[in-house]
Each structure stands twice: as structure tokens, then as C-alpha cells.
Amino acid sequence: MPNVSRHSSLTPAYTGRMSTSPIPALRLPDESLDPENAYRFIHDELMLDGSSRLNLATFVTTWMDPEAGQLMSETFDKNMIDKDEYPVTAAIEQRCVCMVADLFHAEDLRDDDPASATGVSTVGSSEAVMLAGLAMKWRWRERAGSGKGQDWKNRTPNLVMGSNVQVVWEKFCRYFDVEARYLPMEEGRYVITPDQVLDAVDENTIGVVAILGTTFTGELEPVGGICAALDKLAADGGCDVPVHVDAASGGFVVPFLHPDVVWDFRLPRVVSINVSGHKYGLTYPGIGFVVWRNAEHLPEDLVFRVNYLGGDMPTFTLNFSRPGNQVVGQYYNFLRLGRDGYLQVMRCLSENAQWLAHELAGMTGPDRKPVFEVISDGSAIPVVAFKLVDGVKYTVFDISALLRGFGWQVPAYTMPDDAADIAVLRIVVREGFSANLARALRDDLVKVLDKLDAIDVGGFADEAHFAH
């Protein structure tokens, strides 16, 4: 029998050391691997992950045009912070910031000055939230110390927001010494109200956070009503509190689906807005933006300036080095889709979400009674949240667990304080989740319900971890 080397091209792919001996997982291996073997080893292990396209828990984009993917792969190696070395990438970033600021009706926009918008791209909305919070805190310090020296040092700043906020706001308050004042939810109401806000603010409030598309249900908080209540409070001699809009999920949806809803810089009390490009901006993670109404609301002490190509480039970020490919991907979407394209995509996603919500509302058990109560039907943003009606013998966690057997990841979780006894399922309809996939999900859900009806489960699945 001929002696065939393990490196011979005749050797089968899965007979080498990689396939017969374990490779260390927690320390560097002693030997090197050929590139194709290293690729195959990691590729095979990643097959055990769930399919990102079937992950209906995440808001993050899981599909883009192949051309966008090619552009992004060509720009992985460009460091965004190196503006001298990559001036075109830096210019593209500022163009994106201006486009976002224009979409939200910011004030600092002039055709003769391409850098007139006050904002920055970020690594998702988490960094954007930190920057917006810092700007509000610094502005509060200026107000609190006005005519009083360093009076702010003896006071504790607070931030008013609902208990339905994403965890990054809790991180901001903890990291930067701000008291978090959470406004509770209640059964049937999963957004904050203007009256709650008025009861919580005082002279030490750095700002109020209103959410455009909550993580829990996808609902829009009443930004206009909150601003009107705070306007009246200030006009009557009360405290003058700014509003930040967390538009991570809804910022690229509401301007197209609901252009008549006034929530952005058209409201004078709104000073800053964050949005996630990697959510309904339709770009792979991680890319986000934070924009301010104008330069007045971004304290100069927080801005670092970089000179490149003879210009003065203000920068305000927590992160330093990061690849330029996310900004390039976002720019591709802006040019490729334009306003008409985004409108078409959002309409399609909303229609699929609302069709799914209608199907859920019509599902019945053996007694012909409805199984689900739809909380949000996908008409605000393409997110469907629903719960079981009283008397059903199984739980939303049981349904979520069995759907995984069909490949679907549909998160089940409890609502925030004070509605934690309400457990729901949530479906995020994203680009790539077609009408055919929606029908397939409906059919698989019917099979799951039939299986649960046929057995005496009594709730066999544990509460799942809430998925962002």
C-alpha cells in the first residue's frame, strides 16, 4: 500500500490531526495549522450556532446586498480614527452623519458646509447613548454651576426614564454617577406617560429619555406629549429639562412609515437623538449615530479636534480604533436605497409584521377560544409582541423552547417593573424575513400549539434570558 503523506492532495479532508486529536480551546496550540485547515475547523464549529436569519429575537441586521458585503470586506483594514490616512472614509462618515441629522430635522445643516451637522458615528447605539448622556450631564453642570461656582459638586444629577429602557442606560447611570429614576410600567401600558415624567423631574434632572420603538414591545413613547408637558412646566416657572430620544429601533422606521408623527428636532425640547444603523438602518453590526440639535448642545469640553486636509474635525467618541467598513456599509445603503427605497422596505416589513399579528390573533385552542393576545401588531415599527390569554395550560417559555426545534429563535421574557408578572413573546421582522418565511413561522407555530395541547405540560421550560 503506498505511503500517502497527510499533506498530500490525495489525503481526505477529515483524516488529519485536526480531525483525530483535540485542538486546545483555552491555550495556544503548540503547532501551526494550514490556512484551509484552520478555516475548516472554525467553520465547522460555527455550524452549531443558530441561523442568524431565523433569529427573530434580534433587531440587528442579518442580511445585506452582496455588493454591500463586498464593499465592507474591502474596508475591514481601514481604521476610522486615522482620518489623515483615510480622508475619504472620514468624509463618508460625515456625510452619513449629515444625512441622519437631515432625516431628524436638525438645525445645524448648511449646504455650503458639509461638516455642519453636529453628531458622530458610533459602535451601535450603546456608545451613542453614553455620549448623549455625557453631553446632558455636562450641560446640567453648566446650568447648576451658573453663578454658584462649583455648586454642582454638592448635588446628585438624575436621569428620568422608563423601566422599559435598554440596559445601556442603566450602564450609563452607573458608570457616570447619575441617579437613575425609573418610571414603572403596568399591565396594559408599557410606555411612560407625561404625568409620570412631571412627577419625577426636578432641578437636578439632566434629561428625560423617551423611546421611539421600545425593546420590549416596539411601541412609540409619546415624545410630543412629554415635551409639551415639560414646556408647560418650564413656562410656569418650574425646572427646564431637556429630552433625549432613544430612536435606536425606530429612527429609521418612523420617518418613512409615520412622517406626520412629530418626535424629533421639530420639537424644540429635543436636544439629542441616537439611532442604530445596524437595526432598521439595514447595516451589519456595529454602527450607530448620535446627533444633536445644534452645536450648542454638545459642550465644547467634551470635543476633541483633529486636523486633517487643512480642516478642523471635531470628534467625540468613547471608542478609539474601529474599522471603517460599517460606515461604508451604511453609506452604501443610504445611496442604494434613498428615501424611496427605505419607504418600500419599511412598508414591506410592516405589512409582513401586521399579517403575522393578524394570524396570531386568530389562532385558537381545542375549545375554539383565542390563544394569544397581541400587544403590538407591527404597525408602529415591524415588531410583534404577544402573550397567552388567561387559562392556557402552557407558557410562552414552552412555546419558545419548542420553536427552537424548528430552527426559530423567538424570545420569551417578562415585562419590566411593575408589570413583571406579564410574560410575552416577541418577533422582530427584519429585512430578509419574507412573506414566505412569515407563513412558515405561522405553520410551525400551529404545530407547536397542537403538540402542547396534546400533552399535559404545565410549563416545562424555564424562563429564558431576555434577548436584546
C-alpha positions, 0 to 999 in steps of 0.5 A: 500500500503506498505511503500517502503523506497527510499533506498530500492532495490525495489525503481526505479532508477529515483524516488529519490531526485536526480531525483525530486529536483535540485542538486546545480551546483555552491555550495556544496550540503548540503547532501551526495549522494550514490556512484551509485547515484552520478555516475548516475547523472554525467553520465547522464549529460555527455550524452549531450556532443558530441561523442568524436569519431565523433569529427573530429575537434580534433587531440587528441586521442579518442580511445585506446586498452582496455588493454591500458585503463586498464593499465592507470586506474591502474596508475591514483594514481601514481604521476610522480614527486615522482620518489623515490616512483615510480622508475619504472614509472620514468624509463618508462618515460625515456625510452619513452623519449629515444625512441622519441629522437631515432625516431628524430635522436638525438645525445645524445643516448648511449646504455650503458646509458639509461638516455642519451637522453636529453628531458622530458615528458610533459602535451601535447605539450603546456608545451613542447613548453614553455620549448623549448622556455625557453631553446632558450631564455636562450641560446640567453642570453648566446650568447648576454651576451658573453663578454658584461656582462649583455648586454642582459638586454638592448635588446628585444629577438624575436621569428620568426614564422608563423601566422599559429602557435598554440596559445601556442606560442603566450602564450609563447611570452607573458608570457616570454617577447619575441617579437613575429614576425609573418610571414603572410600567403596568399591565396594559401600558408599557410606555411612560406617560407625561404625568409620570415624567412631571412627577419625577423631574426636578432641578437636578434632572439632566434629561428625560429619555423617551423611546421611539420603538421600545425593546420590549414591545416596539411601541412609540413613547409619546415624545410630543406629549412629554415635551409639551408637558415639560414646556408647560412646566418650564413656562410656569416657572418650574425646572427646564429639562431637556429630552433625549430620544432613544430612536435606536429601533425606530429612527429609521422606521418612523420617518418613512412609515409615520412622517406626520408623527412629530418626535424629533428636532421639530420639537424644540425640547429635543436636544439629542437623538441616537439611532442604530444603523445596524437595526432598521438602518439595514447595516451589519453590526456595529454602527450607530449615530448620535446627533444633536440639535445644534452645536450648542448642545454638545459642550465644547469640553467634551470635543476633541479636534483633529486636523486633517486636509487643512480642516478642523474635525471635531470628534467625540467618541468613547471608542478609539480604533474601529474599522471603517467598513460599517460606515461604508456599509451604511453609506452604501445603503443610504445611496442604494436605497434613498428615501424611496427605497427605505419607504418600500422596505419599511412598508414591506416589513410592516405589512409582513409584521401586521399579517403575522399579528393578524394570524396570531390573533386568530389562532385558537385552542381545542375549545375554539377560544383565542390563544394569544393576545397581541400587544403590538401588531407591527404597525408602529415599527415591524415588531410583534409582541404577544402573550397567552390569554388567561387559562392556557395550560402552557407558557410562552417559555414552552412555546419558545423552547419548542420553536427552537426545534424548528430552527426559530429563535423567538424570545420569551421574557417578562415585562419590566417593573411593575408589570413583571408578572406579564410574560410575552413573546416577541418577533422582530421582522427584519429585512430578509424575513419574507412573506414566505418565511412569515407563513412558515413561522405561522405553520410551525407555530400551529404545530407547536400549539397542537403538540402542547395541547396534546400533552399535559405540560404545565410549563416545562421550560424555564424562563429564558434570558431576555434577548436584546 
